[in-house]
Structures are given as C-alpha cells and as structure tokens.
C-alpha cells in the first residue's frame, strides 16, 4: 500500500512503523518513500542511493534547509505493528521506531508534500544504517559519494529530542589506562606486584572528579568522565601483572579534541599509568547565531544543549549549523516499550511548518 | 623396558620422565610402576586402583610412614625425553616432570626396593590426575574408595620443595565483591552511578593492606590478600551499573576458614559492598611436634612453612602430620625449562633412607 504523505503525520508515522526496516533491510521502506516523494510532492529532484532516498528543490531561495532522518531501526522487539493507547496526557503511538525515528521521518515527509511555497530551498535525506557501526552509516556514504547534497545553511536531524531544539553536541574521547605489575602465585603475593591494586589511585581520581558545567553559544553543557570498562586477572591463584581501565570523557564543544585528550592525561598525571587514546570525536558548537538557525530557534521558542554524539556533528564539521529536532523521548529509544505522544508529532510538524513558511499555523 | 628401581634414583627419574604421563594418560607408566613394585620389592602388598598403584608392608612396626607422589604431569612442552647438562653446581636433569614430581616418585620407588628392614611400616601411593581439577584427583578417589590405605603416623608427599621439609600449608579463601550502581549513557553520566568508580575504596584498602607474619609450630607463615580478577563494563558509552572484584586471601593455619572469612569481611567493612565467599580451603598446621614427624625433621635438619595448598591438607584434615619433601625448585614446576639438580635427588634419597633405617648413610 502506498504511503499517504498528505494526511495526519501521526498516521504516517504508524504506517512507517508497520513496514519493518531494521538496519541493512531498509529496501522495502525506501522503495515506498521514494515512490511517495515522486508521486506526492512538486518541484523536487528525487534520487535513490542504495537504501537512501534524497530529494531537493531548486527554487533559487537565499537559504537552503536540510531535513535528514534515518529510515532504519534497531531490531524489532515484539513491538511491530504499531498500536495506540490513550494516556493521561493524550494518545500514545507505540512501536519500534515511533521514537527513533520514524515520527521525525513522517514529519519531514508530510512537510515536503504539504508546504507549497517554502521560503527556503529544501533538501530531504532519508538514509540507511544509522543504528549499526559508523562505517555503514548511509549519511557517511552520501557524504563520500554525493557531497554536494549536503550543502545547506542549516541542517535539522529529526532524531528524538522530546520536541526541543537540541543543538551542537558533546565531544567524546576514550582512553585506555594500563597498569603493569609482576606476576606471582597468590600464596606468595609478596613476590609479585599487583596490577589491579595499582588501579586504586586511578579510580579514586575518577570518583573524586568534578565535572565542569559551561555555557557555549547560549547552551549549557555538562561534562563527565566515566570508567566504562575494567578488566584484569590471570587466574584465581595468581597476582596479576596487568589490568586495564577504559575511560570515556564527554566534553563540552568549547574544548578541541586535542585539548580534551590533554585534560584527560592531566587528570591521571603522576600515577605512572600508560594512557592510550583509543577513540575520539570532536564536539560541535551549537552555532545557533547563524541567521537560518536563529530563525528556527525563534520558531521553536528556544534551544538546549545536545549531549550525545549524533550525525549533527557531520554537518558541524562542514561548517553547517545543525540541530536535532524530533518527536519522542530519547530515553525510550531502543527500548521494547518505545512510544511517542501523538501531540508531539503534531507540535513538531507545526513548528517546522511555521519555520518553513514564515506563517503562523492553524492549530488543529 | 621395565623400570630398574635398584640403580641410581636419578637414572630412574630419567626413565620415568621418558614415559609420558600427562593427566588422564598415566596408564602406561602406572603399568610399569606396578610391575616393578611386584618384581623388585619384598614384603609389600601391591594393589592397582585405576591409574594409581598402592603398596604397603605389614611388618607390625609401631609407626607407619606414608610416601605419596602423583604420576601425572602437566602437558609436555617440547621437554621429553629427558636430557642432562653440566651446570656450575653439578649435573642437571631436564624434562617434563623432573621437578613435578617424577624425581620424588623415583626416590620413593628406589627406597621401597632398597631399604631392606625399615624401622617403620611403609605405605606407598602413586596416584593420577593431580594436575587437573580437584574432582579428578586420584588421591581423593583413594580417600573415598580405599580410605584405610591413608592410615599413617606421618605422610610425606614428594612434591618439589627444593630439598627442604615443608610443613603445613596456608589456607585460602576467595571472595567476590560486587559493586552496584545505576546505568546511564556516558554522555549524561550524572544520571547514573558508576559501579567501577565504587571499587576505588575497595582497591585502596587492598593496596594499603598490611599482611600478617606469624609463627605456627615453629614455621613462619606470611599471609597475603590479593585482587585476582576485576571485571566491569557494559559498552564504551555506558556508565556501568555493576562491577566485580575477586579477592584471594591466603592465611596462616592458626586461623580457621571461618575466622579467615570474617577477617576478609572486616577488611571491606563499611564500604557497602556485597561480599560473597566463592571458594575456600582450610590451612594445615605443620604438626611437626608428633614423634614420627619430629624424627623426620631431625633427619632433614629443619623445616620451613609451606605456602601453597597441596594434597598435604588431605592428611592434615585426617589428623595425620604431613609434609612436602622432594627434589626440585617448585618455581620451575610447569615450566618448559623444568630441571632438577641430580645431587638433590641423591640428597633427598639419603635423608629419607636415614629416616627409614635409623642408620647414617654412606654418602656416594
């Protein structure tokens, strides 16, 4: 059955949820999205790239707004097809992808079909494989193969943000601390040097660490440094000669990646640990002072800091202000009980319609 | 080729090493040991039990001395057949089992064939599967199936002790400490409670722990408390809600197992950790004041504390004074480079001959 882009975006969300699209198996959904865009929108160039669908206008507007959402979901957990319940604050739509992020996709598809004269040029990207390893990410593929499609003055990712504009993102750096010792039989422990015991001062510094809170471009960021893995031990009767601890530092976007690494090293300074950086990604400043972004914030009535690392950073790295803005509580993403308030789907639709048309919305 | 029990016990050691007998594959060696005991000793009742061989006299002596050694070895590591080299302090015999413990077996077999009129009744037990999980231990099987064979006034295990009498043994107790927390995304670490960080004070107490040194029955024991395993972590971007630490306490035999457990709990008192005992075995007091044991100590010129847990404890649990006494440096056991000084095989043979005959030995 073809998708109806022009009806209620909550109904469209339900229709999208009812077509399973676990990562790498997005083809049936991508086919329907492509067909619907070709049939139900005007003035869009539509392109297919693998399991991604791209569409854009060329109206010659001063600014271009990019709307992007991934079509894939995590594996289904007995939560497809969608169903509706009545909650204390209104109707809820339940099912895999209702939050992450078929409700966001539905809003974008609905706007593409129903905003007749946008005041900005529009680019829509519906992509694949966001929920699996970064190397497979469809937006990454588009960035490599069709980079001109990412040109925009502001990018809006429809990731769940509970109906708030979330801007920028934290950076992340992971380090591995390795403690070394001397192996011995635990019956003669004084002949050895216990590498697990050597982690004591490291863990104490982590436990005592005071995380910084800082305002960047009007958004407040709170940092955090967390042990995320510890491992050590040879056998139940052996003093171990090695132990390792993985630490993840999430930092505000006023630090560069290099400055963040330096900060982590300074925290463990003087403990004689081998500290190796295993992974890192820079943060992104909110960048909400750019005109196209400021307009969006005004339409939504404010913005808050984004904490997690999302595809927003790809745009930030290209100098494009980017925000997350979508229906649904991000804490419900990837859970069996994933659900979204229907009213939030309408609210996000209305805000974006106001932003794209410059006109007040008649509140249904 | 049959074993020659009457020649040089170093040659006999080499012959035993040249017949592979990795745990569970002791049958060919047990066959030869049984045949040699039947053919080359007088006055012994010889019994076969699986891959174990037992022999005992019934001379009506006041006291009975039990000599026990396991026939099995750890897996061969390119170190069979045996070979000899000349070291700075005399000849060395190399090969799998030269230390652990075919040299001890050879001494016992040689004495059984060459001590014509022992002043004590003798029991010999050559058993299987000592080097693998305790449930398969041949001495344990004999204890269950032929318990009267373990009756003795003193038991000598030929485990490598570098030619010293090693008496008693440490006890051991293992506990698992479990820290709990609250899981959260590491980008919002303040919403979680990091269970790995909660190990900081536990590791500090271990690092600061002062181990006791105590004399028991004339032997000095040194205790030790060691972290032997640490594990925690959910994913690289998650504040973990659980972490666990395994601690091994090796304690002097003046503490009971229950008292040792209580001591471990007191060390971690007040940290709010869940402490579970996962494994424990009591220590054994040296018990060298019993007459048959005191004679042996006199013959060897002294005794020292045994640290590791060995089959000695089985006898101690039955109220039988028991010691380890055998050629070879225990630190070389289970190593590719396992080797024993030939002179130590002779020395142990001479001391035990003096003990069993009550006569001075002509030093070859």
Interface residues (C-beta under 8 A of the other chain):
Chain A: X170 X172 X174 X185 X186 X187 X188 X189 X190 X192 X194 X196 X197 X198 X199 X200 X201 X203 X204 X206 X207 X211 X222 X224 X225 X226 X227 X228 X229 X230 X231 X232 X233 X234 X235 X236 X237 X238 X239 X240 X243 X245 X246 X248 X250 X279 X307 X308 X309
Chain B: X170 X172 X174 X185 X186 X187 X188 X189 X190 X192 X194 X196 X197 X198 X199 X200 X201 X203 X204 X206 X207 X211 X222 X224 X225 X226 X227 X228 X229 X230 X231 X232 X233 X234 X235 X236 X237 X238 X239 X240 X243 X245 X246 X248 X250 X279 X307 X308 X309
